[in-house]
């Protein structure tokens, strides 16, 4: 059994590790520049279509709807490339989670002075709240993933 704060640090480091691996794989599997261009084109198309519908310009709307299949293909390609990263990381994530749960031996890995529903509960004989392993992983993941994706330049 690994008590807090050791378990707290282990889960935080694991979260950072997985974020780094995920972003490195994103750099390998996803052409980020092409994805940025596609996203810009999709956004432009969506804006033009909305304007045509709003202004009731049927001719422009029909012209844009013919282009919609191409735009849908672009969106599917972007999703497919990102899904490759998920496919490669999901099994190792669950395996490592299982190993950590067995190593730590407790589902409570941190304490918090404030309450977040579903991932915390009141600690006995204390004014603090206990944070579950999964909850602490989520907090760490949300905290570090944006920074790491900026470092790896994988955010679009």
LODRENTOR-780272 format. One record per residue (C-alpha): x, y, z; residue number from 1; residue in three letters. Coordinates in steps of 0.2 Angstrom, whole numbers. Each point is the difference from the previous one (the first is absolute). Example, Ala and Ser with C-alpha at 12.3 -4.5 7.8 and 13.67 -1.06 7.14 Angstrom:
<recs>
<rec><xx>62</xx><yy>-22</yy><zz>39</zz><pos>1</pos><code>ALA</code></rec>
<rec><xx>6</xx><yy>17</yy><zz>-3</zz><pos>2</pos><code>SER</code></rec>
</recs>
This chain:
<recs>
<rec><xx>0</xx><yy>0</yy><zz>0</zz><pos>1</pos><code>UNK</code></rec>
<rec><xx>7</xx><yy>17</yy><zz>-5</zz><pos>2</pos><code>UNK</code></rec>
<rec><xx>-8</xx><yy>14</yy><zz>11</zz><pos>3</pos><code>UNK</code></rec>
<rec><xx>-2</xx><yy>18</yy><zz>-5</zz><pos>4</pos><code>UNK</code></rec>
<rec><xx>10</xx><yy>11</yy><zz>-4</zz><pos>5</pos><code>UNK</code></rec>
<rec><xx>10</xx><yy>-14</yy><zz>-9</zz><pos>6</pos><code>UNK</code></rec>
<rec><xx>-15</xx><yy>-7</yy><zz>-9</zz><pos>7</pos><code>UNK</code></rec>
<rec><xx>-5</xx><yy>18</yy><zz>-4</zz><pos>8</pos><code>UNK</code></rec>
<rec><xx>17</xx><yy>3</yy><zz>-9</zz><pos>9</pos><code>UNK</code></rec>
<rec><xx>0</xx><yy>-17</yy><zz>-8</zz><pos>10</pos><code>UNK</code></rec>
<rec><xx>-17</xx><yy>4</yy><zz>-8</zz><pos>11</pos><code>UNK</code></rec>
<rec><xx>5</xx><yy>17</yy><zz>-6</zz><pos>12</pos><code>UNK</code></rec>
<rec><xx>16</xx><yy>-6</yy><zz>-8</zz><pos>13</pos><code>UNK</code></rec>
<rec><xx>-10</xx><yy>-14</yy><zz>-8</zz><pos>14</pos><code>UNK</code></rec>
<rec><xx>-12</xx><yy>13</yy><zz>-7</zz><pos>15</pos><code>UNK</code></rec>
<rec><xx>14</xx><yy>11</yy><zz>-7</zz><pos>16</pos><code>UNK</code></rec>
<rec><xx>9</xx><yy>-16</yy><zz>-7</zz><pos>17</pos><code>UNK</code></rec>
<rec><xx>-16</xx><yy>-5</yy><zz>-10</zz><pos>18</pos><code>UNK</code></rec>
<rec><xx>-3</xx><yy>18</yy><zz>-6</zz><pos>19</pos><code>UNK</code></rec>
<rec><xx>18</xx><yy>1</yy><zz>-7</zz><pos>20</pos><code>UNK</code></rec>
<rec><xx>-2</xx><yy>-18</yy><zz>-8</zz><pos>21</pos><code>UNK</code></rec>
<rec><xx>-17</xx><yy>5</yy><zz>-7</zz><pos>22</pos><code>UNK</code></rec>
<rec><xx>7</xx><yy>16</yy><zz>-7</zz><pos>23</pos><code>UNK</code></rec>
<rec><xx>15</xx><yy>-8</yy><zz>-7</zz><pos>24</pos><code>UNK</code></rec>
<rec><xx>-11</xx><yy>-13</yy><zz>-9</zz><pos>25</pos><code>UNK</code></rec>
<rec><xx>-11</xx><yy>14</yy><zz>-7</zz><pos>26</pos><code>UNK</code></rec>
<rec><xx>16</xx><yy>8</yy><zz>-8</zz><pos>27</pos><code>UNK</code></rec>
<rec><xx>3</xx><yy>-17</yy><zz>-8</zz><pos>28</pos><code>UNK</code></rec>
<rec><xx>-17</xx><yy>-5</yy><zz>-6</zz><pos>29</pos><code>UNK</code></rec>
<rec><xx>-8</xx><yy>17</yy><zz>-4</zz><pos>30</pos><code>UNK</code></rec>
<rec><xx>6</xx><yy>13</yy><zz>-12</zz><pos>31</pos><code>UNK</code></rec>
<rec><xx>-4</xx><yy>15</yy><zz>11</zz><pos>32</pos><code>UNK</code></rec>
<rec><xx>3</xx><yy>13</yy><zz>-13</zz><pos>33</pos><code>UNK</code></rec>
<rec><xx>-12</xx><yy>-9</yy><zz>-12</zz><pos>34</pos><code>UNK</code></rec>
<rec><xx>-13</xx><yy>-1</yy><zz>14</zz><pos>35</pos><code>UNK</code></rec>
<rec><xx>1</xx><yy>18</yy><zz>3</zz><pos>36</pos><code>UNK</code></rec>
<rec><xx>-3</xx><yy>4</yy><zz>-18</zz><pos>37</pos><code>UNK</code></rec>
<rec><xx>-15</xx><yy>-12</yy><zz>-1</zz><pos>38</pos><code>UNK</code></rec>
<rec><xx>-7</xx><yy>7</yy><zz>16</zz><pos>39</pos><code>UNK</code></rec>
<rec><xx>1</xx><yy>18</yy><zz>-7</zz><pos>40</pos><code>UNK</code></rec>
<rec><xx>-8</xx><yy>-6</yy><zz>-16</zz><pos>41</pos><code>UNK</code></rec>
<rec><xx>-14</xx><yy>-9</yy><zz>10</zz><pos>42</pos><code>UNK</code></rec>
<rec><xx>-3</xx><yy>16</yy><zz>10</zz><pos>43</pos><code>UNK</code></rec>
<rec><xx>0</xx><yy>11</yy><zz>-15</zz><pos>44</pos><code>UNK</code></rec>
<rec><xx>-13</xx><yy>-12</yy><zz>-9</zz><pos>45</pos><code>UNK</code></rec>
<rec><xx>-11</xx><yy>0</yy><zz>16</zz><pos>46</pos><code>UNK</code></rec>
<rec><xx>0</xx><yy>19</yy><zz>1</zz><pos>47</pos><code>UNK</code></rec>
<rec><xx>-4</xx><yy>2</yy><zz>-19</zz><pos>48</pos><code>UNK</code></rec>
<rec><xx>-14</xx><yy>-13</yy><zz>1</zz><pos>49</pos><code>UNK</code></rec>
<rec><xx>-8</xx><yy>8</yy><zz>16</zz><pos>50</pos><code>UNK</code></rec>
<rec><xx>1</xx><yy>17</yy><zz>-9</zz><pos>51</pos><code>UNK</code></rec>
<rec><xx>-8</xx><yy>-7</yy><zz>-16</zz><pos>52</pos><code>UNK</code></rec>
<rec><xx>-14</xx><yy>-8</yy><zz>11</zz><pos>53</pos><code>UNK</code></rec>
<rec><xx>-2</xx><yy>16</yy><zz>10</zz><pos>54</pos><code>UNK</code></rec>
<rec><xx>-1</xx><yy>11</yy><zz>-15</zz><pos>55</pos><code>UNK</code></rec>
<rec><xx>-11</xx><yy>-13</yy><zz>-9</zz><pos>56</pos><code>UNK</code></rec>
<rec><xx>11</xx><yy>0</yy><zz>-15</zz><pos>57</pos><code>UNK</code></rec>
<rec><xx>-5</xx><yy>-17</yy><zz>-8</zz><pos>58</pos><code>UNK</code></rec>
<rec><xx>12</xx><yy>0</yy><zz>-14</zz><pos>59</pos><code>UNK</code></rec>
<rec><xx>15</xx><yy>2</yy><zz>12</zz><pos>60</pos><code>UNK</code></rec>
<rec><xx>-7</xx><yy>-12</yy><zz>12</zz><pos>61</pos><code>UNK</code></rec>
<rec><xx>-2</xx><yy>-13</yy><zz>-14</zz><pos>62</pos><code>UNK</code></rec>
<rec><xx>18</xx><yy>3</yy><zz>-6</zz><pos>63</pos><code>UNK</code></rec>
<rec><xx>6</xx><yy>-2</yy><zz>18</zz><pos>64</pos><code>UNK</code></rec>
<rec><xx>-10</xx><yy>-16</yy><zz>3</zz><pos>65</pos><code>UNK</code></rec>
<rec><xx>9</xx><yy>-8</yy><zz>-15</zz><pos>66</pos><code>UNK</code></rec>
<rec><xx>16</xx><yy>3</yy><zz>9</zz><pos>67</pos><code>UNK</code></rec>
<rec><xx>-6</xx><yy>-7</yy><zz>16</zz><pos>68</pos><code>UNK</code></rec>
<rec><xx>5</xx><yy>-18</yy><zz>-4</zz><pos>69</pos><code>UNK</code></rec>
<rec><xx>18</xx><yy>6</yy><zz>-2</zz><pos>70</pos><code>UNK</code></rec>
<rec><xx>-1</xx><yy>9</yy><zz>16</zz><pos>71</pos><code>UNK</code></rec>
<rec><xx>-7</xx><yy>-16</yy><zz>9</zz><pos>72</pos><code>UNK</code></rec>
<rec><xx>15</xx><yy>-10</yy><zz>-7</zz><pos>73</pos><code>UNK</code></rec>
<rec><xx>12</xx><yy>13</yy><zz>7</zz><pos>74</pos><code>UNK</code></rec>
<rec><xx>-8</xx><yy>-2</yy><zz>17</zz><pos>75</pos><code>UNK</code></rec>
<rec><xx>0</xx><yy>-19</yy><zz>0</zz><pos>76</pos><code>UNK</code></rec>
<rec><xx>19</xx><yy>0</yy><zz>-5</zz><pos>77</pos><code>UNK</code></rec>
<rec><xx>4</xx><yy>12</yy><zz>15</zz><pos>78</pos><code>UNK</code></rec>
<rec><xx>-10</xx><yy>-11</yy><zz>12</zz><pos>79</pos><code>UNK</code></rec>
<rec><xx>8</xx><yy>-16</yy><zz>-7</zz><pos>80</pos><code>UNK</code></rec>
<rec><xx>18</xx><yy>7</yy><zz>2</zz><pos>81</pos><code>UNK</code></rec>
<rec><xx>-4</xx><yy>5</yy><zz>18</zz><pos>82</pos><code>UNK</code></rec>
<rec><xx>-9</xx><yy>-17</yy><zz>4</zz><pos>83</pos><code>UNK</code></rec>
<rec><xx>16</xx><yy>-9</yy><zz>-5</zz><pos>84</pos><code>UNK</code></rec>
<rec><xx>9</xx><yy>8</yy><zz>15</zz><pos>85</pos><code>UNK</code></rec>
<rec><xx>-15</xx><yy>-5</yy><zz>11</zz><pos>86</pos><code>UNK</code></rec>
<rec><xx>1</xx><yy>-18</yy><zz>-6</zz><pos>87</pos><code>UNK</code></rec>
<rec><xx>19</xx><yy>-1</yy><zz>4</zz><pos>88</pos><code>UNK</code></rec>
<rec><xx>-1</xx><yy>7</yy><zz>17</zz><pos>89</pos><code>UNK</code></rec>
<rec><xx>-17</xx><yy>-7</yy><zz>7</zz><pos>90</pos><code>UNK</code></rec>
<rec><xx>6</xx><yy>-17</yy><zz>4</zz><pos>91</pos><code>UNK</code></rec>
<rec><xx>17</xx><yy>5</yy><zz>9</zz><pos>92</pos><code>UNK</code></rec>
<rec><xx>-10</xx><yy>13</yy><zz>10</zz><pos>93</pos><code>UNK</code></rec>
<rec><xx>-12</xx><yy>-13</yy><zz>7</zz><pos>94</pos><code>UNK</code></rec>
<rec><xx>14</xx><yy>-12</yy><zz>3</zz><pos>95</pos><code>UNK</code></rec>
<rec><xx>10</xx><yy>14</yy><zz>10</zz><pos>96</pos><code>UNK</code></rec>
<rec><xx>-15</xx><yy>5</yy><zz>9</zz><pos>97</pos><code>UNK</code></rec>
<rec><xx>-3</xx><yy>-18</yy><zz>6</zz><pos>98</pos><code>UNK</code></rec>
<rec><xx>18</xx><yy>-1</yy><zz>5</zz><pos>99</pos><code>UNK</code></rec>
<rec><xx>0</xx><yy>16</yy><zz>10</zz><pos>100</pos><code>UNK</code></rec>
<rec><xx>-17</xx><yy>-4</yy><zz>8</zz><pos>101</pos><code>UNK</code></rec>
<rec><xx>8</xx><yy>-17</yy><zz>6</zz><pos>102</pos><code>UNK</code></rec>
<rec><xx>16</xx><yy>9</yy><zz>5</zz><pos>103</pos><code>UNK</code></rec>
<rec><xx>-8</xx><yy>14</yy><zz>10</zz><pos>104</pos><code>UNK</code></rec>
<rec><xx>-13</xx><yy>-11</yy><zz>8</zz><pos>105</pos><code>UNK</code></rec>
<rec><xx>-11</xx><yy>15</yy><zz>4</zz><pos>106</pos><code>UNK</code></rec>
<rec><xx>-12</xx><yy>9</yy><zz>-11</zz><pos>107</pos><code>UNK</code></rec>
<rec><xx>3</xx><yy>16</yy><zz>10</zz><pos>108</pos><code>UNK</code></rec>
<rec><xx>16</xx><yy>9</yy><zz>-5</zz><pos>109</pos><code>UNK</code></rec>
<rec><xx>-2</xx><yy>18</yy><zz>4</zz><pos>110</pos><code>UNK</code></rec>
<rec><xx>-9</xx><yy>12</yy><zz>11</zz><pos>111</pos><code>UNK</code></rec>
<rec><xx>-9</xx><yy>16</yy><zz>-5</zz><pos>112</pos><code>UNK</code></rec>
<rec><xx>-7</xx><yy>15</yy><zz>10</zz><pos>113</pos><code>UNK</code></rec>
<rec><xx>-14</xx><yy>2</yy><zz>-12</zz><pos>114</pos><code>UNK</code></rec>
<rec><xx>-13</xx><yy>-13</yy><zz>-7</zz><pos>115</pos><code>UNK</code></rec>
<rec><xx>-1</xx><yy>-5</yy><zz>-18</zz><pos>116</pos><code>UNK</code></rec>
<rec><xx>-15</xx><yy>-12</yy><zz>-3</zz><pos>117</pos><code>UNK</code></rec>
<rec><xx>2</xx><yy>-18</yy><zz>-5</zz><pos>118</pos><code>UNK</code></rec>
<rec><xx>19</xx><yy>-1</yy><zz>3</zz><pos>119</pos><code>UNK</code></rec>
<rec><xx>1</xx><yy>5</yy><zz>18</zz><pos>120</pos><code>UNK</code></rec>
<rec><xx>-8</xx><yy>-4</yy><zz>17</zz><pos>121</pos><code>UNK</code></rec>
<rec><xx>1</xx><yy>7</yy><zz>17</zz><pos>122</pos><code>UNK</code></rec>
<rec><xx>15</xx><yy>-7</yy><zz>10</zz><pos>123</pos><code>UNK</code></rec>
<rec><xx>-4</xx><yy>-8</yy><zz>17</zz><pos>124</pos><code>UNK</code></rec>
<rec><xx>4</xx><yy>12</yy><zz>15</zz><pos>125</pos><code>UNK</code></rec>
<rec><xx>6</xx><yy>14</yy><zz>-12</zz><pos>126</pos><code>UNK</code></rec>
<rec><xx>-6</xx><yy>15</yy><zz>-9</zz><pos>127</pos><code>UNK</code></rec>
<rec><xx>9</xx><yy>-6</yy><zz>-15</zz><pos>128</pos><code>UNK</code></rec>
<rec><xx>-7</xx><yy>-10</yy><zz>-15</zz><pos>129</pos><code>UNK</code></rec>
<rec><xx>8</xx><yy>-16</yy><zz>-6</zz><pos>130</pos><code>UNK</code></rec>
<rec><xx>5</xx><yy>0</yy><zz>-19</zz><pos>131</pos><code>UNK</code></rec>
<rec><xx>-2</xx><yy>-17</yy><zz>-9</zz><pos>132</pos><code>UNK</code></rec>
<rec><xx>14</xx><yy>-7</yy><zz>-10</zz><pos>133</pos><code>UNK</code></rec>
<rec><xx>-10</xx><yy>2</yy><zz>-16</zz><pos>134</pos><code>UNK</code></rec>
<rec><xx>-6</xx><yy>18</yy><zz>5</zz><pos>135</pos><code>UNK</code></rec>
<rec><xx>18</xx><yy>5</yy><zz>4</zz><pos>136</pos><code>UNK</code></rec>
<rec><xx>6</xx><yy>-7</yy><zz>-17</zz><pos>137</pos><code>UNK</code></rec>
<rec><xx>-14</xx><yy>11</yy><zz>-8</zz><pos>138</pos><code>UNK</code></rec>
<rec><xx>5</xx><yy>15</yy><zz>9</zz><pos>139</pos><code>UNK</code></rec>
<rec><xx>18</xx><yy>-2</yy><zz>-5</zz><pos>140</pos><code>UNK</code></rec>
<rec><xx>-4</xx><yy>-5</yy><zz>-18</zz><pos>141</pos><code>UNK</code></rec>
<rec><xx>-11</xx><yy>16</yy><zz>-2</zz><pos>142</pos><code>UNK</code></rec>
<rec><xx>14</xx><yy>10</yy><zz>8</zz><pos>143</pos><code>UNK</code></rec>
<rec><xx>15</xx><yy>-6</yy><zz>-10</zz><pos>144</pos><code>UNK</code></rec>
<rec><xx>-7</xx><yy>-5</yy><zz>-17</zz><pos>145</pos><code>UNK</code></rec>
<rec><xx>-3</xx><yy>18</yy><zz>-6</zz><pos>146</pos><code>UNK</code></rec>
<rec><xx>18</xx><yy>5</yy><zz>5</zz><pos>147</pos><code>UNK</code></rec>
<rec><xx>7</xx><yy>-16</yy><zz>-8</zz><pos>148</pos><code>UNK</code></rec>
<rec><xx>-10</xx><yy>2</yy><zz>-16</zz><pos>149</pos><code>UNK</code></rec>
<rec><xx>7</xx><yy>18</yy><zz>-2</zz><pos>150</pos><code>UNK</code></rec>
<rec><xx>18</xx><yy>-6</yy><zz>3</zz><pos>151</pos><code>UNK</code></rec>
<rec><xx>-3</xx><yy>-14</yy><zz>-13</zz><pos>152</pos><code>UNK</code></rec>
<rec><xx>-10</xx><yy>12</yy><zz>-11</zz><pos>153</pos><code>UNK</code></rec>
<rec><xx>-13</xx><yy>-13</yy><zz>-3</zz><pos>154</pos><code>UNK</code></rec>
<rec><xx>-15</xx><yy>11</yy><zz>5</zz><pos>155</pos><code>UNK</code></rec>
<rec><xx>-10</xx><yy>7</yy><zz>-15</zz><pos>156</pos><code>UNK</code></rec>
</recs>
